[in-house]
Amino acid sequence: MELVRTATDAGVATLTLDSPANRNALSALLMRELLDALGTALTDPEVRAVVISHTGPVFCSGADLKETAAARETGKIPAELLADVLAAIWEFPKPVLARIAGPARAGGLGLVAAADIAVCVREATFAFSEVRLGVIPAVISATVLPRLAPRAAAEYYLTGDVFDGARAAEIGLVTAAVDADALDSTVTAYTNALVRGGPLALAGTKQLLRRPPADNIRADLADLSARSSGYFRSEEGREGVAAFREKRPASWVPVTHDASAR
C-alpha cells in the first residue's frame, strides 16, 4: 500500500501523505516514498510546482515512535532519514507548498518549515513536543529556525506548548492561516501564481532566498548584478520580456492557466 500518493494536474504535482492510521507519522517507508515522489517531480518537466498535502485529520504527527523504539536495537533511528527529506524539500528547485488541514507535531513541523509556502486552517494546531519526550528538536531546526521569530522559537521549543494556525502565521511558521472552507482555494491561488513564473527564474529566486549574508556590500551587488544580467540575457528571460510586451502568456505557462494569465 502506498503511503505517499502523487497526482499531477496543470503543472502542479500534489504529493499526499496517506497513512492516516498512524496520523501520517514519519515512518521510514513514508519518508522513502516521499523522497521518491520528490525525485519524480524533480525530473518531470511538466511539473512546475509541488504541493504536499495529507489524508485524514492530521497533517503529520512527527516521528513514528513505535518504529523508532523498535529500531533502537539496530542502532539506526528512522528519524535520521528525516534529514534527507528536509534537505530534499529545502533544496528543491521548484516551488513547494504545504497544505495543512490539521495538526502537525515535531518532525511534521520540519516539513511545514521546509516548504516555500505553507497554508493551514486556523483550527490546525502545532507543537514542538520533543522536550516532553526527553529529546530535542535537532534535525528540524535546520528548516524551522530560519522561519521563526527568535522569541517564539525559544517559547515553543522549551515549553512544548500547543499553538494554533493564527499564531503559526504570526511567528512565521506558516505563510497564511485561513478558514477551512477557503483552504483549497487559497492553495490553488498560490499554485496558479507559481506556475506563471519561469522555471529557471523560480529556481534562481529560490537560490536568492537561501543565500547566506554577504561580507561586503559591493561584492554582493556585483554578484547580484551578474546574476540579473544573466537572466535578462537568457532565452527564458527574452521570452518573458517579449510575452509581457506582447500581452500574452509566456510559453512556459500551462495551457489551462493561459486565460487567467492574460
Phi and psi restraints in degrees (value plus and minus 20) as a CYANA .aco file:
   2 GLU   PHI     -93.1   -53.1
   2 GLU   PSI     117.3   157.3
   3 LEU   PHI    -120.2   -80.2
   3 LEU   PSI     -33.1     6.9
   4 VAL   PHI    -151.6  -111.6
   4 VAL   PSI      96.3   136.3
   5 ARG   PHI    -121.8   -81.8
   5 ARG   PSI     124.0   164.0
   6 THR   PHI    -141.7  -101.7
   6 THR   PSI     114.5   154.5
   7 ALA   PHI    -158.5  -118.5
   7 ALA   PSI     115.4   155.4
   8 THR   PHI    -140.8  -100.8
   8 THR   PSI     111.7   151.7
   9 ASP   PHI    -171.2  -131.2
   9 ASP   PSI     111.8   151.8
  10 ALA   PHI      32.1    72.1
  10 ALA   PSI      20.8    60.8
  11 GLY   PHI      65.4   105.4
  11 GLY   PSI     -18.8    21.2
  12 VAL   PHI    -137.7   -97.7
  12 VAL   PSI     103.8   143.8
  13 ALA   PHI    -117.0   -77.0
  13 ALA   PSI     102.1   142.1
  14 THR   PHI    -121.9   -81.9
  14 THR   PSI      99.0   139.0
  15 LEU   PHI    -122.5   -82.5
  15 LEU   PSI      93.0   133.0
  16 THR   PHI    -125.8   -85.8
  16 THR   PSI      99.0   139.0
  17 LEU   PHI     -89.1   -49.1
  17 LEU   PSI     100.0   140.0
  18 ASP   PHI    -147.7  -107.7
  18 ASP   PSI      42.8    82.8
  19 SER   PHI    -154.3  -114.3
  19 SER   PSI      38.4    78.4
  20 PRO   PHI     -85.1   -45.1
  20 PRO   PSI     -42.9    -2.9
  21 ALA   PHI     -80.4   -40.4
  21 ALA   PSI     -51.4   -11.4
  22 ASN   PHI    -136.7   -96.7
  22 ASN   PSI       7.1    47.1
  23 ARG   PHI      40.4    80.4
  23 ARG   PSI      20.2    60.2
  24 ASN   PHI      32.7    72.7
  24 ASN   PSI      20.2    60.2
  25 ALA   PHI     -84.0   -44.0
  25 ALA   PSI     133.6   173.6
  26 LEU   PHI    -103.0   -63.0
  26 LEU   PSI      53.0    93.0
  27 SER   PHI     -94.6   -54.6
  27 SER   PSI     143.5   183.5
  28 ALA   PHI     -81.2   -41.2
  28 ALA   PSI     -60.1   -20.1
  29 LEU   PHI     -85.9   -45.9
  29 LEU   PSI     -65.2   -25.2
  30 LEU   PHI     -81.0   -41.0
  30 LEU   PSI     -63.5   -23.5
  31 MET   PHI     -86.5   -46.5
  31 MET   PSI     -58.4   -18.4
  32 ARG   PHI     -85.2   -45.2
  32 ARG   PSI     -60.3   -20.3
  33 GLU   PHI     -87.0   -47.0
  33 GLU   PSI     -56.0   -16.0
  34 LEU   PHI     -86.0   -46.0
  34 LEU   PSI     -61.3   -21.3
  35 LEU   PHI     -82.4   -42.4
  35 LEU   PSI     -61.6   -21.6
  36 ASP   PHI     -83.5   -43.5
  36 ASP   PSI     -62.6   -22.6
  37 ALA   PHI     -85.1   -45.1
  37 ALA   PSI     -58.8   -18.8
  38 LEU   PHI     -84.5   -44.5
  38 LEU   PSI     -60.4   -20.4
  39 GLY   PHI     -82.3   -42.3
  39 GLY   PSI     -60.2   -20.2
  40 THR   PHI     -85.8   -45.8
  40 THR   PSI     -63.3   -23.3
  41 ALA   PHI     -84.6   -44.6
  41 ALA   PSI     -53.2   -13.2
  42 LEU   PHI     -84.7   -44.7
  42 LEU   PSI     -61.4   -21.4
  43 THR   PHI    -109.6   -69.6
  43 THR   PSI     -27.0    13.0
  44 ASP   PHI    -106.7   -66.7
  44 ASP   PSI      91.7   131.7
  45 PRO   PHI     -86.3   -46.3
  45 PRO   PSI     -38.2     1.8
  46 GLU   PHI     -97.4   -57.4
  46 GLU   PSI     -39.5     0.5
  47 VAL   PHI    -105.8   -65.8
  47 VAL   PSI     100.7   140.7
  48 ARG   PHI    -127.6   -87.6
  48 ARG   PSI     -42.3    -2.3
  49 ALA   PHI    -173.2  -133.2
  49 ALA   PSI     137.9   177.9
  50 VAL   PHI    -145.2  -105.2
  50 VAL   PSI     117.1   157.1
  51 VAL   PHI    -135.0   -95.0
  51 VAL   PSI     109.8   149.8
  52 ILE   PHI    -121.9   -81.9
  52 ILE   PSI      96.5   136.5
  53 SER   PHI    -144.8  -104.8
  53 SER   PSI    -185.3  -145.3
  54 HIS   PHI    -179.4  -139.4
  54 HIS   PSI     136.6   176.6
  55 THR   PHI    -120.3   -80.3
  55 THR   PSI     144.8   184.8
  56 GLY   PHI      56.6    96.6
  56 GLY   PSI     154.7   194.7
  57 PRO   PHI     -98.0   -58.0
  57 PRO   PSI     -31.3     8.7
  58 VAL   PHI    -135.0   -95.0
  58 VAL   PSI     110.0   150.0
  59 PHE   PHI     -85.1   -45.1
  59 PHE   PSI     -77.4   -37.4
  60 CYS   PHI    -185.3  -145.3
  60 CYS   PSI     107.5   147.5
  61 SER   PHI    -109.6   -69.6
  61 SER   PSI     -17.4    22.6
  62 GLY   PHI      77.7   117.7
  62 GLY   PSI    -176.3  -136.3
  63 ALA   PHI     -81.5   -41.5
  63 ALA   PSI     126.1   166.1
  64 ASP   PHI     -95.8   -55.8
  64 ASP   PSI      79.5   119.5
  65 LEU   PHI     -89.3   -49.3
  65 LEU   PSI     -52.3   -12.3
  66 LYS   PHI     -84.8   -44.8
  66 LYS   PSI     -64.4   -24.4
  67 GLU   PHI     -85.6   -45.6
  67 GLU   PSI     -59.5   -19.5
  68 THR   PHI     -82.7   -42.7
  68 THR   PSI     -63.8   -23.8
  69 ALA   PHI     -82.2   -42.2
  69 ALA   PSI     -62.1   -22.1
  70 ALA   PHI     -87.7   -47.7
  70 ALA   PSI     -52.9   -12.9
  71 ALA   PHI     -98.1   -58.1
  71 ALA   PSI     -33.6     6.4
  72 ARG   PHI     -79.1   -39.1
  72 ARG   PSI     -49.4    -9.4
  73 GLU   PHI     -88.0   -48.0
  73 GLU   PSI     -48.9    -8.9
  74 THR   PHI    -107.7   -67.7
  74 THR   PSI     -35.1     4.9
  75 GLY   PHI      66.3   106.3
  75 GLY   PSI     -21.9    18.1
  76 LYS   PHI    -138.7   -98.7
  76 LYS   PSI      91.1   131.1
  77 ILE   PHI    -105.9   -65.9
  77 ILE   PSI     108.6   148.6
  78 PRO   PHI     -75.2   -35.2
  78 PRO   PSI     -50.0   -10.0
  79 ALA   PHI     -81.0   -41.0
  79 ALA   PSI     -39.8     0.2
  80 GLU   PHI     -81.6   -41.6
  80 GLU   PSI     -47.9    -7.9
  81 LEU   PHI     -88.6   -48.6
  81 LEU   PSI     -40.6    -0.6
  82 LEU   PHI     -79.6   -39.6
  82 LEU   PSI     -52.5   -12.5
  83 ALA   PHI     -78.9   -38.9
  83 ALA   PSI     -61.0   -21.0
  84 ASP   PHI     -86.0   -46.0
  84 ASP   PSI     -59.5   -19.5
  85 VAL   PHI     -84.7   -44.7
  85 VAL   PSI     -68.0   -28.0
  86 LEU   PHI     -83.7   -43.7
  86 LEU   PSI     -60.5   -20.5
  87 ALA   PHI     -84.8   -44.8
  87 ALA   PSI     -59.7   -19.7
  88 ALA   PHI     -83.1   -43.1
  88 ALA   PSI     -59.9   -19.9
  89 ILE   PHI     -92.8   -52.8
  89 ILE   PSI     -66.1   -26.1
  90 TRP   PHI     -80.7   -40.7
  90 TRP   PSI     -61.2   -21.2
  91 GLU   PHI    -110.5   -70.5
  91 GLU   PSI     -22.6    17.4
  92 PHE   PHI     -78.2   -38.2
  92 PHE   PSI     106.7   146.7
  93 PRO   PHI     -94.8   -54.8
  93 PRO   PSI     -31.8     8.2
  94 LYS   PHI    -122.7   -82.7
  94 LYS   PSI     129.9   169.9
  95 PRO   PHI     -79.6   -39.6
  95 PRO   PSI     119.9   159.9
  96 VAL   PHI    -141.7  -101.7
  96 VAL   PSI     109.8   149.8
  97 LEU   PHI    -140.6  -100.6
  97 LEU   PSI     113.8   153.8
  98 ALA   PHI    -119.2   -79.2
  98 ALA   PSI     108.7   148.7
  99 ARG   PHI    -127.0   -87.0
  99 ARG   PSI      94.0   134.0
 100 ILE   PHI    -139.9   -99.9
 100 ILE   PSI      84.7   124.7
 101 ALA   PHI    -123.1   -83.1
 101 ALA   PSI     -12.3    27.7
 102 GLY   PHI    -183.3  -143.3
 102 GLY   PSI    -191.8  -151.8
 103 PRO   PHI     -81.3   -41.3
 103 PRO   PSI     132.4   172.4
 104 ALA   PHI    -156.3  -116.3
 104 ALA   PSI     120.8   160.8
 105 ARG   PHI    -155.0  -115.0
 105 ARG   PSI     128.6   168.6
 106 ALA   PHI      25.8    65.8
 106 ALA   PSI    -136.4   -96.4
 107 GLY   PHI     -77.9   -37.9
 107 GLY   PSI     -47.6    -7.6
 108 GLY   PHI     -81.9   -41.9
 108 GLY   PSI     -50.5   -10.5
 109 LEU   PHI     -91.0   -51.0
 109 LEU   PSI     -45.4    -5.4
 110 GLY   PHI     -84.2   -44.2
 110 GLY   PSI     -60.1   -20.1
 111 LEU   PHI     -83.1   -43.1
 111 LEU   PSI     -65.6   -25.6
 112 VAL   PHI     -78.2   -38.2
 112 VAL   PSI     -67.0   -27.0
 113 ALA   PHI     -91.0   -51.0
 113 ALA   PSI     -49.4    -9.4
 114 ALA   PHI     -89.9   -49.9
 114 ALA   PSI     -48.1    -8.1
 115 ALA   PHI     -88.4   -48.4
 115 ALA   PSI     130.6   170.6
 116 ASP   PHI     -89.3   -49.3
 116 ASP   PSI     -58.7   -18.7
 117 ILE   PHI    -152.2  -112.2
 117 ILE   PSI     118.5   158.5
 118 ALA   PHI    -154.2  -114.2
 118 ALA   PSI     109.5   149.5
 119 VAL   PHI    -143.3  -103.3
 119 VAL   PSI     108.0   148.0
 120 CYS   PHI    -146.8  -106.8
 120 CYS   PSI     143.1   183.1
 121 VAL   PHI     -99.8   -59.8
 121 VAL   PSI     131.9   171.9
 122 ARG   PHI     -80.2   -40.2
 122 ARG   PSI     -52.1   -12.1
 123 GLU   PHI     -98.6   -58.6
 123 GLU   PSI     -29.9    10.1
 124 ALA   PHI     -80.8   -40.8
 124 ALA   PSI     125.2   165.2
 125 THR   PHI    -139.3   -99.3
 125 THR   PSI     132.7   172.7
 126 PHE   PHI    -156.3  -116.3
 126 PHE   PSI     130.8   170.8
 127 ALA   PHI    -183.1  -143.1
 127 ALA   PSI     117.7   157.7
 128 PHE   PHI    -110.8   -70.8
 128 PHE   PSI      67.1   107.1
 129 SER   PHI    -107.4   -67.4
 129 SER   PSI     -15.6    24.4
 130 GLU   PHI     -76.8   -36.8
 130 GLU   PSI     -66.9   -26.9
 131 VAL   PHI     -81.6   -41.6
 131 VAL   PSI     -48.0    -8.0
 132 ARG   PHI     -95.3   -55.3
 132 ARG   PSI     -30.1     9.9
 133 LEU   PHI    -123.0   -83.0
 133 LEU   PSI     -18.6    21.4
 134 GLY   PHI      60.8   100.8
 134 GLY   PSI       1.0    41.0
 135 VAL   PHI    -148.1  -108.1
 135 VAL   PSI    -198.1  -158.1
 136 ILE   PHI    -144.8  -104.8
 136 ILE   PSI     133.4   173.4
 137 PRO   PHI    -101.2   -61.2
 137 PRO   PSI      42.1    82.1
 138 ALA   PHI     -93.2   -53.2
 138 ALA   PSI     -81.4   -41.4
 139 VAL   PHI     -81.2   -41.2
 139 VAL   PSI     -63.7   -23.7
 140 ILE   PHI     -88.5   -48.5
 140 ILE   PSI     -35.8     4.2
 141 SER   PHI     -81.1   -41.1
 141 SER   PSI     -46.2    -6.2
 142 ALA   PHI     -80.9   -40.9
 142 ALA   PSI     -54.6   -14.6
 143 THR   PHI    -121.4   -81.4
 143 THR   PSI     -50.5   -10.5
 144 VAL   PHI     -95.4   -55.4
 144 VAL   PSI     -68.0   -28.0
 145 LEU   PHI     -83.4   -43.4
 145 LEU   PSI     -53.1   -13.1
 146 PRO   PHI     -85.5   -45.5
 146 PRO   PSI     -38.2     1.8
 147 ARG   PHI    -110.7   -70.7
 147 ARG   PSI     -58.2   -18.2
 148 LEU   PHI    -104.8   -64.8
 148 LEU   PSI     126.3   166.3
 149 ALA   PHI     -82.9   -42.9
 149 ALA   PSI     116.6   156.6
 150 PRO   PHI     -75.9   -35.9
 150 PRO   PSI     -61.7   -21.7
 151 ARG   PHI     -85.0   -45.0
 151 ARG   PSI     -58.2   -18.2
 152 ALA   PHI     -87.9   -47.9
 152 ALA   PSI     -59.0   -19.0
 153 ALA   PHI     -80.4   -40.4
 153 ALA   PSI     -65.8   -25.8
 154 ALA   PHI     -82.6   -42.6
 154 ALA   PSI     -63.7   -23.7
 155 GLU   PHI     -79.0   -39.0
 155 GLU   PSI     -72.2   -32.2
 156 TYR   PHI    -104.5   -64.5
 156 TYR   PSI     -48.7    -8.7
 157 TYR   PHI     -84.6   -44.6
 157 TYR   PSI     -63.2   -23.2
 158 LEU   PHI    -101.6   -61.6
 158 LEU   PSI     -53.5   -13.5
 159 THR   PHI    -110.2   -70.2
 159 THR   PSI     -49.0    -9.0
 160 GLY   PHI      51.8    91.8
 160 GLY   PSI      -9.9    30.1
 161 ASP   PHI     -87.0   -47.0
 161 ASP   PSI     134.5   174.5
 162 VAL   PHI    -106.7   -66.7
 162 VAL   PSI     121.0   161.0
 163 PHE   PHI    -155.8  -115.8
 163 PHE   PSI     140.0   180.0
 164 ASP   PHI    -117.7   -77.7
 164 ASP   PSI    -198.5  -158.5
 165 GLY   PHI     -81.4   -41.4
 165 GLY   PSI     -60.3   -20.3
 166 ALA   PHI     -82.4   -42.4
 166 ALA   PSI     -62.2   -22.2
 167 ARG   PHI     -87.6   -47.6
 167 ARG   PSI     -57.0   -17.0
 168 ALA   PHI     -80.1   -40.1
 168 ALA   PSI     -59.1   -19.1
 169 ALA   PHI     -90.0   -50.0
 169 ALA   PSI     -58.3   -18.3
 170 GLU   PHI     -83.4   -43.4
 170 GLU   PSI     -57.3   -17.3
 171 ILE   PHI    -114.1   -74.1
 171 ILE   PSI     -22.2    17.8
 172 GLY   PHI      77.2   117.2
 172 GLY   PSI     -16.8    23.2
 173 LEU   PHI     -89.3   -49.3
 173 LEU   PSI     -58.5   -18.5
 174 VAL   PHI    -142.1  -102.1
 174 VAL   PSI     142.4   182.4
 175 THR   PHI     -98.2   -58.2
 175 THR   PSI     -62.7   -22.7
 176 ALA   PHI    -172.0  -132.0
 176 ALA   PSI     125.8   165.8
 177 ALA   PHI    -137.3   -97.3
 177 ALA   PSI     106.2   146.2
 178 VAL   PHI    -150.1  -110.1
 178 VAL   PSI     147.2   187.2
 179 ASP   PHI     -83.2   -43.2
 179 ASP   PSI     131.0   171.0
 180 ALA   PHI     -77.3   -37.3
 180 ALA   PSI     -58.5   -18.5
 181 ASP   PHI     -96.2   -56.2
 181 ASP   PSI     -24.7    15.3
 182 ALA   PHI    -128.4   -88.4
 182 ALA   PSI     -18.8    21.2
 183 LEU   PHI     -81.7   -41.7
 183 LEU   PSI     -73.4   -33.4
 184 ASP   PHI     -87.0   -47.0
 184 ASP   PSI     -58.1   -18.1
 185 SER   PHI     -87.0   -47.0
 185 SER   PSI     -54.1   -14.1
 186 THR   PHI     -88.4   -48.4
 186 THR   PSI     -63.5   -23.5
 187 VAL   PHI     -80.4   -40.4
 187 VAL   PSI     -64.1   -24.1
 188 THR   PHI     -83.3   -43.3
 188 THR   PSI     -60.0   -20.0
 189 ALA   PHI     -80.4   -40.4
 189 ALA   PSI     -61.6   -21.6
 190 TYR   PHI     -85.7   -45.7
 190 TYR   PSI     -67.6   -27.6
 191 THR   PHI     -86.1   -46.1
 191 THR   PSI     -55.8   -15.8
 192 ASN   PHI     -79.3   -39.3
 192 ASN   PSI     -58.8   -18.8
 193 ALA   PHI     -91.7   -51.7
 193 ALA   PSI     -60.8   -20.8
 194 LEU   PHI     -83.9   -43.9
 194 LEU   PSI     -60.9   -20.9
 195 VAL   PHI     -92.4   -52.4
 195 VAL   PSI     -27.6    12.4
 196 ARG   PHI    -103.9   -63.9
 196 ARG   PSI     -32.4     7.6
 197 GLY   PHI     -99.7   -59.7
 197 GLY   PSI     127.5   167.5
 198 GLY   PHI     -82.9   -42.9
 198 GLY   PSI     115.6   155.6
 199 PRO   PHI     -74.6   -34.6
 199 PRO   PSI     -66.2   -26.2
 200 LEU   PHI     -90.4   -50.4
 200 LEU   PSI     -55.4   -15.4
 201 ALA   PHI     -87.0   -47.0
 201 ALA   PSI     -57.9   -17.9
 202 LEU   PHI     -84.4   -44.4
 202 LEU   PSI     -64.7   -24.7
 203 ALA   PHI     -82.1   -42.1
 203 ALA   PSI     -62.7   -22.7
 204 GLY   PHI     -86.3   -46.3
 204 GLY   PSI     -55.4   -15.4
 205 THR   PHI     -87.9   -47.9
 205 THR   PSI     -58.2   -18.2
 206 LYS   PHI     -82.1   -42.1
 206 LYS   PSI     -56.3   -16.3
 207 GLN   PHI     -84.2   -44.2
 207 GLN   PSI     -59.5   -19.5
 208 LEU   PHI     -79.6   -39.6
 208 LEU   PSI     -62.6   -22.6
 209 LEU   PHI     -86.4   -46.4
 209 LEU   PSI     -41.4    -1.4
 210 ARG   PHI    -120.8   -80.8
 210 ARG   PSI     -17.8    22.2
 211 ARG   PHI     -85.6   -45.6
 211 ARG   PSI     118.3   158.3
 212 PRO   PHI     -91.6   -51.6
 212 PRO   PSI     139.5   179.5
 213 PRO   PHI     -79.5   -39.5
 213 PRO   PSI     122.6   162.6
 214 ALA   PHI    -105.3   -65.3
 214 ALA   PSI     130.0   170.0
 215 ASP   PHI    -103.3   -63.3
 215 ASP   PSI     -47.3    -7.3
 216 ASN   PHI    -157.0  -117.0
 216 ASN   PSI     103.8   143.8
 217 ILE   PHI     -83.9   -43.9
 217 ILE   PSI     -59.1   -19.1
 218 ARG   PHI     -88.8   -48.8
 218 ARG   PSI     -61.6   -21.6
 219 ALA   PHI     -84.6   -44.6
 219 ALA   PSI     -58.4   -18.4
 220 ASP   PHI     -83.9   -43.9
 220 ASP   PSI     -66.2   -26.2
 221 LEU   PHI     -85.7   -45.7
 221 LEU   PSI     -55.1   -15.1
 222 ALA   PHI     -83.8   -43.8
 222 ALA   PSI     -62.8   -22.8
 223 ASP   PHI     -83.4   -43.4
 223 ASP   PSI     -64.9   -24.9
 224 LEU   PHI     -86.9   -46.9
 224 LEU   PSI     -57.2   -17.2
 225 SER   PHI     -83.5   -43.5
 225 SER   PSI     -61.4   -21.4
 226 ALA   PHI     -84.1   -44.1
 226 ALA   PSI     -60.3   -20.3
 227 ARG   PHI     -83.2   -43.2
 227 ARG   PSI     -67.1   -27.1
 228 SER   PHI     -78.6   -38.6
 228 SER   PSI     -66.6   -26.6
 229 SER   PHI     -80.7   -40.7
 229 SER   PSI     -61.0   -21.0
 230 GLY   PHI     -81.4   -41.4
 230 GLY   PSI     -61.5   -21.5
 231 TYR   PHI     -91.5   -51.5
 231 TYR   PSI     -58.6   -18.6
 232 PHE   PHI     -83.8   -43.8
 232 PHE   PSI     -53.1   -13.1
 233 ARG   PHI    -104.5   -64.5
 233 ARG   PSI     -33.4     6.6
 234 SER   PHI     -90.6   -50.6
 234 SER   PSI     141.6   181.6
 235 GLU   PHI     -79.1   -39.1
 235 GLU   PSI     -61.7   -21.7
 236 GLU   PHI     -84.1   -44.1
 236 GLU   PSI     -62.3   -22.3
 237 GLY   PHI     -84.3   -44.3
 237 GLY   PSI     -60.9   -20.9
 238 ARG   PHI     -83.6   -43.6
 238 ARG   PSI     -61.4   -21.4
 239 GLU   PHI     -85.6   -45.6
 239 GLU   PSI     -61.6   -21.6
 240 GLY   PHI     -82.9   -42.9
 240 GLY   PSI     -63.9   -23.9
 241 VAL   PHI     -85.4   -45.4
 241 VAL   PSI     -62.5   -22.5
 242 ALA   PHI     -82.7   -42.7
 242 ALA   PSI     -62.7   -22.7
 243 ALA   PHI     -82.4   -42.4
 243 ALA   PSI     -61.2   -21.2
 244 PHE   PHI     -82.7   -42.7
 244 PHE   PSI     -65.6   -25.6
 245 ARG   PHI     -87.8   -47.8
 245 ARG   PSI     -52.4   -12.4
 246 GLU   PHI    -110.2   -70.2
 246 GLU   PSI     -18.8    21.2
 247 LYS   PHI      35.0    75.0
 247 LYS   PSI      31.2    71.2
 248 ARG   PHI    -157.1  -117.1
 248 ARG   PSI     140.7   180.7
 249 PRO   PHI     -86.0   -46.0
 249 PRO   PSI     124.7   164.7
 250 ALA   PHI     -86.9   -46.9
 250 ALA   PSI     139.0   179.0
 251 SER   PHI     -82.5   -42.5
 251 SER   PSI     -42.9    -2.9
 252 TRP   PHI    -106.1   -66.1
 252 TRP   PSI     -29.1    10.9
 253 VAL   PHI     -91.8   -51.8
 253 VAL   PSI     104.9   144.9
 254 PRO   PHI     -74.3   -34.3
 254 PRO   PSI     124.4   164.4
 255 VAL   PHI     -74.2   -34.2
 255 VAL   PSI     -60.6   -20.6
 256 THR   PHI     -85.8   -45.8
 256 THR   PSI     -33.8     6.2
 257 HIS   PHI    -124.4   -84.4
 257 HIS   PSI     -18.2    21.8
 258 ASP   PHI     -79.1   -39.1
 258 ASP   PSI     -66.1   -26.1
 259 ALA   PHI     -83.1   -43.1
 259 ALA   PSI     -62.5   -22.5
 260 SER   PHI     -93.9   -53.9
 260 SER   PSI     -37.9     2.1
 261 ALA   PHI    -102.4   -62.4
 261 ALA   PSI     -35.0     5.0
